[in-house]
Amino acid sequence: MKINVGIIAGIIASLFCIIGSVMPWAEIKATYGTTSYYGLEGDGTLTLMFSIAIIVLLISIIFIEKPTHIRIIGLVIFLINLLVGAIAFTDMGNIYDLDTTYSYYNIQSGTGLTFISLGAIILFFASIYFIAGNHKKTTSQKSFSNSKSNRYCPDCGRSIPFDASFCPFCGNDFNNVKKENFTKQIKKEMEKI
């Protein structure tokens, strides 16, 4: 698989989450001064680790050929991203609750949580991209699908030209098939037409 929109968007979103993990998550203003609460002082450690794991999974997708494996990784990214988003949005809610509870403090959500929230939203769509399988249709696959004389590779199940001597997707060599098996396969394909 080649690098595509889903991988690029996912890596950029994960970088947003990593940057957000080390930035201030809350600012507390009181009469005596202002202090910041940084992400790595609490839940930011989790979002940082989850975001690094997501980048590793996204990079692994580049080297994976099977669409089912890509979908499984997309699902894992989706689930990890749910945790990242839940942490960010829960902490934003907690900051809001604290701000309304203590009137003598002014507590605001920091830029770190904003970065993580934005990254989680982008990651949501990137992971859906992989789960939905939009990544697997290449130009060569589309041209094979439009041809009327196709057959299916017995190894990977993808549509290939009828006269192909090997599968361009999984590399299955049809020249090594015994003549009688090849004849049976041709008859099955002819029955489908």
C-alpha positions in Angstrom: 0.0 0.0 0.0 1.1 3.5 -0.7 0.9 6.6 1.5 -2.6 8.1 1.1 -4.9 10.8 2.5 -6.0 8.7 5.5 -2.4 8.0 6.6 -1.3 11.7 6.2 -4.4 13.0 8.0 -3.9 10.4 10.8 -0.3 11.3 11.3 -1.0 15.0 11.3 -3.9 14.5 13.8 -1.7 12.3 16.0 1.0 15.1 16.0 -1.7 17.5 17.1 -2.5 15.2 20.0 1.2 14.8 20.9 1.8 18.5 20.9 -1.4 19.0 22.9 -0.3 16.5 25.5 2.7 18.6 26.5 0.9 22.0 26.3 -1.1 23.6 29.1 -4.5 21.9 29.7 -5.9 24.5 32.1 -5.1 28.0 33.2 -6.1 29.0 36.7 -6.3 32.7 37.5 -6.7 33.9 41.0 -6.0 37.1 42.9 -2.5 36.0 43.7 -1.5 35.2 40.0 -1.9 32.7 37.2 -0.8 29.2 37.0 -1.0 26.6 34.3 -1.7 22.9 34.6 0.2 20.9 31.9 -1.0 17.7 30.3 1.9 15.7 31.3 1.0 16.3 35.0 -2.0 14.1 34.5 -3.9 12.5 31.7 -1.6 14.0 29.1 0.7 11.1 29.6 -2.0 8.7 28.4 -2.9 10.8 25.4 0.8 11.1 24.5 1.3 7.3 24.7 -1.9 6.6 22.7 -1.0 9.1 20.1 2.5 7.6 19.6 0.8 4.1 19.3 -1.6 5.5 16.6 1.4 6.8 14.6 3.1 3.4 14.8 -0.1 1.7 13.6 -0.5 4.3 10.7 3.0 3.7 9.6 2.5 -0.1 9.7 -0.5 0.3 7.3 2.0 1.4 4.6 3.5 -2.0 4.6 0.3 -4.1 4.8 -1.3 -5.5 1.6 -4.4 -7.3 2.8 -7.5 -5.0 3.1 -8.9 -7.0 6.1 -5.7 -6.3 8.1 -5.9 -2.6 7.2 -9.5 -2.6 8.4 -8.6 -4.2 11.7 -5.8 -1.7 12.2 -8.3 1.1 11.4 -10.7 -0.3 14.0 -7.9 -0.4 16.6 -7.0 3.2 15.7 -10.6 4.1 16.1 -10.9 2.5 19.5 -7.6 4.1 20.8 -8.8 7.5 19.4 -12.1 7.1 21.3 -10.0 6.9 24.5 -8.0 10.0 23.5 -11.1 11.9 22.7 -12.9 10.8 25.9 -9.9 11.9 28.0 -9.8 15.3 26.3 -13.5 16.0 26.4 -13.9 14.7 30.0 -11.1 17.0 31.2 -12.7 19.9 29.3 -16.0 19.2 31.1 -14.2 18.9 34.5 -12.5 22.3 33.9 -15.9 23.8 33.1 -17.4 22.3 36.3 -14.5 23.6 38.4 -14.9 27.1 36.9 -18.6 27.2 37.8 -18.0 25.8 41.3 -15.3 28.1 42.5 -16.3 31.7 41.8 -13.1 33.2 43.2 -11.0 31.3 40.5 -11.1 31.8 36.8 -10.4 28.4 35.3 -10.1 28.1 31.5 -9.4 25.2 29.2 -5.8 25.4 27.9 -4.6 25.1 24.3 -3.4 21.6 24.9 -6.9 20.3 25.2 -7.9 22.2 22.1 -5.1 20.6 20.1 -6.1 17.1 21.4 -9.8 17.6 20.7 -9.0 18.8 17.1 -6.6 15.8 16.6 -9.2 13.4 18.0 -11.9 14.7 15.5 -9.5 14.3 12.5 -8.4 10.9 13.7 -12.1 9.8 13.9 -12.5 10.4 10.2 -9.1 9.0 9.2 -9.9 5.7 11.1 -13.3 5.5 9.4 -11.5 5.9 6.1 -9.6 2.6 6.8 -12.5 0.8 8.3 -14.7 1.6 5.3 -12.1 0.2 2.9 -11.7 3.3 0.7 -7.9 2.7 0.7 -7.9 -0.5 -1.4 -9.1 0.6 -4.8 -6.2 1.4 -7.0 -6.3 2.4 -10.7 -5.3 -1.1 -11.8 -8.0 -2.7 -9.7 -10.7 -0.4 -11.2 -9.6 -1.3 -14.7 -9.7 -5.0 -13.9 -13.2 -4.6 -12.5 -14.5 -2.9 -15.6 -13.2 -5.7 -18.0 -15.8 -8.3 -19.0 -13.3 -11.1 -19.2 -12.3 -11.4 -15.5 -11.8 -14.2 -13.2 -11.0 -14.3 -9.5 -7.8 -15.3 -7.9 -8.3 -18.4 -5.8 -5.8 -17.2 -3.3 -6.9 -13.6 -2.5 -10.3 -13.5 -4.2 -9.6 -10.3 -6.2 -10.8 -9.7 -9.7 -8.0 -10.2 -12.3 -7.8 -10.4 -16.1 -8.9 -13.8 -17.4 -5.7 -14.3 -19.3 -3.3 -13.4 -16.4 -0.6 -15.9 -15.7 -0.2 -14.6 -12.1 -2.3 -12.5 -9.7 -0.9 -8.9 -9.7 -2.1 -8.4 -6.1 -0.9 -11.5 -4.2 1.5 -13.0 -6.7 -0.2 -16.3 -7.0 1.4 -18.1 -10.0 -1.2 -19.8 -12.2 1.4 -21.5 -14.4 2.1 -23.9 -11.6 -1.5 -25.2 -11.5 -2.0 -28.7 -12.9 -3.6 -28.8 -16.3 -6.8 -30.6 -15.1 -7.3 -28.1 -12.2 -6.8 -25.2 -14.7 -9.4 -26.8 -17.1 -11.9 -27.1 -14.2 -11.3 -23.5 -13.2 -11.8 -22.3 -16.8 -15.1 -24.3 -17.0 -16.3 -22.7 -13.7 -15.5 -19.3 -15.0 -17.3 -20.0 -18.3 -20.4 -21.1 -16.4 -20.5 -17.7 -14.6 -20.7 -15.9 -18.0 
